[in-house]
Amino acid sequence: MAVTTLDPTTALVLIDLQRGIVATPTVPHTAAEVISHSVALADAFRSHGLPVILVRVTAAPDGSDWAPGRTDDGITPGDRPEGWDVVIDELSGYDSDIRVTKRNWGAFYGTDLDLQLRRRGVTQIVLGGIATSFGVESTARCGYEHGYHVTLATDAMADRTIEGHRGSVERIFPRLGETGTTSEILALLAESR
């Protein structure tokens, strides 16, 4: 189902668009394409006085504040170079933007994201970012469980594998909300204001 409407109190939530993550190869959209679409969405939301939330993931160098579960991939937070968790320049510099720092895949658990949204009366979130099947999907799942209308900007997100991206977009997202392209969301935003 394509995106049908934007609530009057919709927020844009962009996941993990930070130096270390946008530097990795992504599909089916390049990081540059995701950034371009995300900037267009952020500019439009700001111009309509709607919240823009920039979520970044970080961890203490020793990993002490990271999820402690064992994984097969063996990657730990200490493997990250300095500055990997800095939000990209293209989205920085707007004092009105809300910044949320997470230490897990999803942006709700262990953060004040829900509080920030509810304080502003937000009923719908538009999501984008990297990676589709990790941070974006985890945030979409929790957003749905918290009772928000969830819209996913499918060309403002990308993944490390095409299978991961397609699995989320084709199988998971239709059960959590509505999907649409950046241009479809921008058209709805212009039409509804």
C-alpha distance (Angstrom), angle and dihedral (degrees) to the residues before:
residue distance angle dihedral
M1 . . .
A2 3.78 . .
V3 3.78 122.9 .
T4 3.81 109.3 -80.4
T5 3.79 107.4 180.0
L6 3.78 147.1 -0.2
D7 3.80 118.6 -137.8
P8 3.82 117.1 -127.2
T9 3.81 88.1 -110.9
T10 3.80 102.2 48.6
A11 3.81 122.5 148.3
L12 3.79 129.7 -158.5
V13 3.81 112.7 -131.9
L14 3.80 115.8 -169.1
I15 3.78 116.5 -166.8
D16 3.82 126.4 -144.9
L17 3.79 99.7 -26.2
Q18 3.77 91.0 158.5
R19 3.79 134.7 132.5
G20 3.80 99.7 -95.8
I21 3.78 95.2 45.5
V22 3.82 99.6 44.2
A23 3.82 87.9 50.8
T24 3.81 91.5 67.6
P25 3.82 123.1 87.0
T26 3.82 113.7 -96.7
V27 3.80 139.0 -173.1
P28 3.00 149.2 -117.4
H29 3.80 86.3 5.9
T30 3.78 124.9 32.4
A31 3.78 118.9 -121.0
A32 3.83 87.5 -110.0
E33 3.83 90.3 57.3
V34 3.81 91.9 47.3
I35 3.81 90.0 49.4
S36 3.81 92.5 48.3
H37 3.81 92.8 50.9
S38 3.81 92.1 43.3
V39 3.80 92.1 51.4
A40 3.82 90.5 49.8
L41 3.81 90.5 51.3
A42 3.80 93.1 45.3
D43 3.82 92.5 49.3
A44 3.81 91.0 50.2
F45 3.80 94.2 46.8
R46 3.80 91.1 48.6
S47 3.82 92.2 48.3
H48 3.82 89.0 54.5
G49 3.80 92.7 47.8
L50 3.80 93.1 -112.0
P51 3.81 123.0 142.0
V52 3.79 121.0 -93.4
I53 3.78 114.1 -162.1
L54 3.78 120.8 -165.3
V55 3.79 112.8 -160.2
R56 3.76 121.4 -165.6
V57 3.77 131.1 -179.3
T58 3.77 121.9 -137.7
A59 3.78 141.1 156.4
A60 3.76 139.9 -164.9
P61 3.83 110.0 -93.0
D62 3.79 90.6 -112.0
G63 3.81 91.9 50.0
S64 3.80 92.7 -121.5
D65 3.82 92.8 138.3
W66 3.81 96.2 42.6
A67 3.81 125.5 100.9
P68 3.80 103.7 -79.3
G69 3.81 100.4 -146.6
R70 3.79 120.5 121.8
T71 3.81 115.8 -111.7
D72 3.78 135.7 -170.7
D73 3.81 94.2 -125.4
G74 3.81 93.5 59.9
I75 3.82 94.1 -149.6
T76 3.79 113.2 151.5
P77 3.82 131.3 -170.8
G78 3.80 90.2 -111.7
D79 3.83 88.1 69.4
R80 3.83 91.5 72.8
P81 3.81 123.4 101.7
E82 3.79 120.1 -125.1
G83 3.81 112.7 -83.0
W84 3.81 94.9 22.3
D85 3.81 90.1 122.5
V86 3.83 98.1 53.4
V87 3.82 114.5 116.3
I88 3.81 110.7 -113.8
D89 3.80 118.5 -94.3
E90 3.82 92.9 -119.4
L91 3.82 89.9 67.7
S92 3.81 99.7 33.8
G93 3.76 130.1 93.5
Y94 3.80 101.7 53.6
D95 3.80 110.8 119.0
S96 3.80 91.6 -165.0
D97 3.82 92.6 61.9
I98 3.78 117.4 100.5
R99 3.78 116.4 -130.3
V100 3.77 122.6 -151.1
T101 3.79 124.2 -174.2
K102 3.79 118.6 -156.3
R103 3.77 134.6 -176.7
N104 3.78 97.8 -162.2
W105 3.78 136.4 52.6
G106 3.79 96.2 -91.5
A107 3.80 125.0 62.4
F108 3.81 96.9 -139.2
Y109 3.80 104.8 56.5
G110 3.80 113.1 85.0
T111 3.82 94.8 -2.1
D112 3.80 137.8 92.3
L113 3.83 93.7 -116.8
D114 3.81 94.8 114.9
L115 3.81 90.8 47.5
Q116 3.82 92.0 49.2
L117 3.81 91.0 50.5
R118 3.81 96.2 45.1
R119 3.82 92.8 47.6
R120 3.79 87.8 59.3
G121 3.82 94.6 44.6
V122 3.80 92.3 -114.8
T123 3.81 114.0 172.7
Q124 3.80 99.9 170.0
I125 3.80 134.9 42.2
V126 3.79 128.7 -160.6
L127 3.79 110.9 -153.7
G128 3.79 133.9 -156.9
G129 3.78 137.5 148.8
I130 3.78 145.0 91.4
A131 2.97 128.3 -26.3
T132 3.78 110.5 28.2
S133 3.81 97.0 -163.9
F134 3.80 95.7 40.4
G135 3.81 121.3 35.0
V136 3.80 97.6 9.2
E137 3.80 95.5 46.9
S138 3.81 93.4 43.1
T139 3.80 90.6 51.1
A140 3.81 91.9 45.8
R141 3.81 91.1 52.0
C142 3.80 92.6 51.0
G143 3.80 92.9 42.0
Y144 3.79 89.3 55.0
E145 3.81 91.1 46.5
H146 3.82 90.0 50.3
G147 3.81 89.8 55.5
Y148 3.79 101.4 -105.3
H149 3.78 123.1 140.3
V150 3.81 102.3 -115.4
T151 3.79 124.4 -148.9
L152 3.78 120.9 -178.4
A153 3.80 121.3 -153.1
T154 3.79 96.6 -147.6
D155 3.81 96.3 -168.0
A156 3.81 92.0 47.5
M157 3.78 90.9 64.6
A158 3.78 137.6 60.4
D159 3.78 140.2 175.6
R160 3.77 140.9 -148.9
T161 3.82 91.1 -108.4
I162 3.79 132.6 32.9
E163 3.81 89.3 -134.2
G164 3.80 91.1 56.7
H165 3.81 92.9 48.3
R166 3.80 95.1 45.2
G167 3.80 93.1 44.6
S168 3.80 90.6 56.5
V169 3.81 97.0 40.6
E170 3.80 97.3 42.3
R171 3.80 103.6 33.5
I172 3.80 111.4 19.0
F173 3.81 107.4 31.5
P174 3.83 96.1 55.2
R175 3.82 87.1 61.2
L176 3.80 93.3 49.9
G177 3.79 103.7 41.4
E178 3.77 145.6 -52.1
T179 3.78 128.0 -45.5
G180 3.76 129.9 -147.2
T181 3.76 144.1 152.1
T182 3.77 124.3 -98.6
S183 3.81 90.8 -105.4
E184 3.82 91.7 51.3
I185 3.80 91.5 50.0
L186 3.81 92.3 46.0
A187 3.83 90.3 50.3
L188 3.82 91.1 51.3
L189 3.79 90.5 47.3
A190 3.80 92.3 51.7
E191 3.80 92.0 45.2
S192 3.80 95.0 48.5
R193 3.82 97.2 50.5
